[in-house]
Amino acid sequence: MSVTDPELLDRVRHRLAADSHGAATAPEPDVIAAAIRAESGGLLGDTDLLAALRYLQTEMVGVGRLEGLLADPSVTDVLVVGPDRVWADRGDGLEPTGVRFDDEAGVRRLAARLALGAGRRLDDAQPWVDGRLSGVGRGGSQVRLHAVIPPLAADGTCISLRVLHGASQGFDALVAGGALAAPIVPTVRAVVAARVAFLVVGGTGAGKTTVLNSLLGLVDERERILCVEDAPELAPQHPHVVRLVSRSANIEGAGEVTVRTLVRQALRMRPDRIVVGEVRGAEVVDLLTALNTGHDGCAGTLHANSITEVPARMEALAALGGMERRALHSQLAPAIQVILGVSRDRTGRRALTDVGLVHRDRGGLVRVVTAWSEGGGFTEHAPDLDDLLARRGAR
């Protein structure tokens, strides 16, 4: 009898599932060993029993065969498509890995277990899941989970894992690493010192959170920063930071605490600055309300491909909160003054590439003009940015 005999292992899994009565925690090694002995009829020797135990622990605990990839500190994304295609992104784009699963059923079991760990369900009645895992990989990272199963996923179960490495680099480290060009460094420092409200925008993996985190480290130590996030990524080098993290609903659909709710709570916690880790939904309405009630110097990140796309992106998000286009623009114009654009090139280099200024035209609509770009330097709108900073008392 093989220690990896599919029928034996399936019987062991079913026995463990029945004995656990739906518990979310993984079974202890002695419990797994007892189930192996029972289902094998005592025909396995000690060596084979130990091999079967190790195999099942890999299959039933944590992220299974993906553990090695997630333990790599350079890995930002792990993507699984069926049993034979596992990809990883180490900062230089996606590359295939040597990780393989025995069959489609093994990938689906892993997806279902991860969904359970995120307080979700994944089955024929609910064929996709979107959640968050804690304590995964090296250092117990936070991981965003998405999975979808056949028949929706035609090529086999798809698992997408994004490792949320906590941002910890300081401003000086980013400058030394070339992420901020020398000519724009004084201006960026002045934006923070002048308590100008700003957004850091860019695509996925462009380094938005890293740049925002470094800028928060420049805030006056006497100021209180309230950070509201979907996952705890911000860790600014500042003595007075309060972090609020949203919570997803459990399997029964109860217990959800949204970013929008936490923004409202932050307003009651005597903040000097409110920071939203990523503005991605209806919370934009509450954030703009906060920015227009005397909370200067607030900040956040926004997913956008360029700084000029910010108004349109904000319109779409505000619509989720029931705010009409004209109302959004009337709130946005006095609320946000500066837009910082970041990007990642094909070599994996992340850098601040644009600094924009929010302007309101005669029709009352907001547009973003470029005051500086990495490729072209300061533009004709740079004096307007200088005037804004001067009025706020910064040079």
TACOR-V234391 format. One record per residue. N is the residue number from 1. PSI is psi as a letter, one per 30 degrees, with the letter a starting at -180 (999 if undefined). NEAR is the number of other ideal C-beta (glycine too) atoms within 10 Angstrom. D_FIRST is the distance of its C-alpha to the first C-alpha in whole Angstrom. Layout:
# TACOR-V234391
N:PSI:NEAR:D_FIRST  N:PSI:NEAR:D_FIRST
This chain:
# TACOR-V234391
1:k:11:0  2:k:12:4  3:f:20:7  4:g:12:9  5:k:13:7  6:e:12:11  7:e:10:10  8:e:19:9  9:e:21:11  10:e:12:14  11:e:16:14  12:e:25:14  13:e:17:17  14:e:12:19  15:e:18:19  16:e:19:20  17:e:13:23  18:e:10:24  19:f:12:24  20:f:13:26  21:h:6:29  22:g:8:29  23:k:10:30  24:f:10:30  25:l:9:29  26:k:16:26  27:l:20:24  28:l:9:24  29:e:13:21  30:e:9:21  31:e:14:21  32:e:22:18  33:e:18:16  34:e:16:17  35:e:22:16  36:e:25:12  37:e:15:12  38:e:12:14  39:f:20:12  40:f:18:8  41:g:9:11  42:g:10:11  43:f:10:8  44:k:21:8  45:l:10:10  46:e:7:13  47:e:9:13  48:e:15:9  49:e:17:11  50:e:14:14  51:e:15:12  52:e:26:11  53:e:19:15  54:e:13:16  55:e:15:15  56:e:22:16  57:e:15:19  58:e:13:20  59:f:19:19  60:f:19:21  61:k:15:24  62:b:19:27  63:g:23:27  64:b:18:24  65:f:19:24  66:f:24:27  67:e:15:28  68:e:13:29  69:e:22:31  70:f:20:33  71:f:14:33  72:j:14:36  73:f:13:39  74:f:11:40  75:k:23:38  76:f:17:40  77:k:19:38  78:k:24:34  79:k:17:34  80:k:25:31  81:j:16:31  82:a:19:28  83:f:18:24  84:f:15:26  85:j:17:29  86:k:21:30  87:l:17:33  88:k:20:35  89:j:18:39  90:g:15:40  91:f:14:44  92:g:10:44  93:l:11:43  94:k:12:39  95:k:9:37  96:l:10:34  97:l:18:31  98:g:7:28  99:k:19:26  100:l:12:23  101:l:23:21  102:e:14:18  103:l:14:20  104:e:16:23  105:e:13:21  106:e:18:20  107:e:27:24  108:e:22:25  109:e:17:23  110:e:22:25  111:e:23:28  112:e:18:28  113:e:19:27  114:e:25:30  115:e:25:32  116:e:18:32  117:f:21:32  118:g:23:36  119:g:18:37  120:l:21:36  121:l:13:34  122:j:23:32  123:a:11:31  124:e:8:33  125:f:6:36  126:i:12:36  127:g:15:35  128:l:15:36  129:k:22:37  130:j:14:39  131:a:19:39  132:k:21:39  133:k:23:36  134:l:12:37  135:h:11:36  136:k:23:34  137:a:24:33  138:k:13:36  139:g:10:38  140:h:9:37  141:l:19:39  142:k:21:40  143:k:25:38  144:k:17:39  145:k:22:36  146:k:18:37  147:k:26:34  148:k:16:34  149:l:23:32  150:l:15:32  151:f:7:34  152:e:10:36  153:j:19:34  154:f:8:34  155:g:11:32  156:l:18:29  157:k:26:29  158:k:21:32  159:k:25:32  160:j:16:35  161:k:24:36  162:j:20:39  163:k:22:39  164:i:20:42  165:k:18:44  166:k:14:46  167:k:19:50  168:f:15:51  169:k:18:54  170:l:14:57  171:e:22:60  172:e:14:61  173:e:14:58  174:e:22:58  175:e:18:61  176:e:11:60  177:f:12:57  178:g:11:59  179:f:19:58  180:k:24:62  181:k:16:64  182:e:8:67  183:f:11:70  184:f:22:68  185:e:15:67  186:e:12:71  187:e:19:71  188:e:24:67  189:e:17:68  190:e:20:71  191:e:26:69  192:e:22:67  193:e:17:71  194:g:19:73  195:h:19:70  196:k:21:70  197:k:24:67  198:l:22:65  199:k:29:61  200:k:25:59  201:l:28:58  202:l:27:55  203:a:15:52  204:k:10:48  205:g:15:48  206:f:24:51  207:g:24:52  208:e:28:54  209:e:23:52  210:e:22:53  211:e:26:56  212:e:26:57  213:e:28:56  214:e:26:58  215:e:22:61  216:f:23:60  217:f:18:61  218:f:18:64  219:k:23:65  220:k:13:68  221:f:7:67  222:f:8:69  223:k:15:67  224:k:16:64  225:k:23:62  226:j:26:59  227:k:28:56  228:k:30:55  229:l:22:51  230:e:22:48  231:k:20:46  232:i:15:47  233:e:23:48  234:k:23:52  235:i:17:52  236:k:23:56  237:i:17:58  238:k:18:60  239:f:10:61  240:i:14:61  241:k:18:58  242:k:13:57  243:k:17:54  244:k:19:53  245:k:17:50  246:l:19:49  247:k:14:46  248:l:15:44  249:l:14:44  250:a:12:41  251:e:15:39  252:f:8:41  253:g:7:44  254:l:7:46  255:g:11:47  256:k:11:48  257:j:14:50  258:l:18:52  259:e:23:53  260:e:19:56  261:e:16:56  262:e:24:56  263:e:25:59  264:e:14:61  265:e:12:60  266:e:25:61  267:f:16:64  268:g:8:65  269:g:11:64  270:h:9:67  271:k:20:65  272:e:17:67  273:k:23:65  274:k:26:62  275:k:26:59  276:j:29:57  277:e:27:53  278:k:20:53  279:j:22:55  280:g:17:53  281:a:15:55  282:f:19:57  283:f:25:58  284:e:30:60  285:e:21:63  286:e:22:63  287:e:31:62  288:e:25:66  289:e:16:67  290:e:21:67  291:f:22:68  292:g:15:71  293:h:9:72  294:g:6:73  295:i:20:69  296:l:13:70  297:g:23:68  298:l:25:64  299:l:27:62  300:l:27:58  301:l:28:56  302:k:22:56  303:j:16:54  304:k:22:56  305:f:13:56  306:l:18:60  307:f:27:63  308:f:17:65  309:f:16:62  310:e:22:62  311:e:21:65  312:e:10:63  313:e:19:60  314:e:26:61  315:e:18:63  316:e:11:60  317:e:20:58  318:e:22:61  319:e:15:61  320:f:14:58  321:g:16:60  322:g:9:63  323:k:22:65  324:l:11:67  325:e:15:68  326:e:11:72  327:e:13:71  328:e:23:68  329:e:21:70  330:e:18:73  331:e:21:70  332:e:23:69  333:e:19:72  334:f:14:73  335:e:22:70  336:k:25:68  337:e:22:70  338:k:25:68  339:k:26:65  340:k:26:63  341:k:30:60  342:l:24:57  343:l:20:55  344:k:18:52  345:a:10:53  346:f:7:50  347:f:8:50  348:f:12:49  349:k:13:52  350:k:21:53  351:l:20:57  352:k:25:60  353:f:21:61  354:k:23:64  355:k:25:66  356:l:27:68  357:k:20:71  358:k:23:71  359:k:13:74  360:k:14:75  361:a:10:77  362:f:5:80  363:f:7:78  364:g:10:77  365:k:17:73  366:k:21:71  367:l:15:70  368:k:24:69  369:k:16:71  370:k:20:70  371:f:24:72  372:k:24:69  373:l:18:67  374:e:16:65  375:f:6:66  376:f:9:70  377:a:11:71  378:k:17:73  379:a:17:75  380:f:9:78  381:f:17:76  382:e:16:75  383:e:11:79  384:e:14:78  385:e:23:75  386:e:16:77  387:e:10:80  388:e:19:77  389:e:20:76  390:e:12:79  391:f:10:80  392:g:16:77  393:g:10:79  394:k:18:76  395:999:10:77
